[in-house]
Amino acid sequence: MFGYRDVGVNDKDIRRKAWQAVFMISGLFWLLVGSLVCWLI
């Protein structure tokens, strides 16, 4: 999943992965909210 060939941790790489995680979690959250709203209506 992640490239382990460079052991030196890249700051930009960490930031990019953090943004990917944030977008993924917020996307899942909005998907859950949307399905809940559709179920309630």
C-alpha positions as CSV (number, residue, x, y, z in Angstrom):
1,M,0.0,0.0,0.0
2,F,2.7,2.5,1.0
3,G,6.2,2.5,-0.4
4,Y,8.6,1.3,2.3
5,R,11.7,1.6,0.2
6,D,12.6,5.0,1.5
7,V,12.9,4.8,5.3
8,G,13.4,8.6,5.6
9,V,10.0,10.0,6.2
10,N,8.9,12.7,3.8
11,D,6.9,15.5,5.4
12,K,5.0,16.2,2.2
13,D,4.2,12.5,1.8
14,I,2.8,12.4,5.4
15,R,0.7,15.5,4.7
16,R,-0.6,14.1,1.5
17,K,-1.6,10.8,3.2
18,A,-3.3,12.8,6.0
19,W,-5.3,14.7,3.5
20,Q,-6.3,11.5,1.8
21,A,-7.4,10.0,5.1
22,V,-9.4,13.2,5.9
23,F,-11.1,13.2,2.5
24,M,-11.9,9.5,2.8
25,I,-13.4,9.8,6.3
26,S,-15.4,12.9,5.4
27,G,-16.7,11.2,2.3
28,L,-17.8,8.1,4.3
29,F,-19.4,10.4,6.9
30,W,-21.4,12.3,4.3
31,L,-22.4,9.0,2.6
32,L,-23.7,7.8,5.9
33,V,-25.6,11.1,6.6
34,G,-27.1,11.0,3.1
35,S,-28.3,7.4,3.4
36,L,-29.7,8.1,6.9
37,V,-31.6,11.2,5.5
38,C,-32.9,9.1,2.6
39,W,-34.0,6.3,5.1
40,L,-35.8,8.9,7.3
41,I,-37.6,10.4,4.3
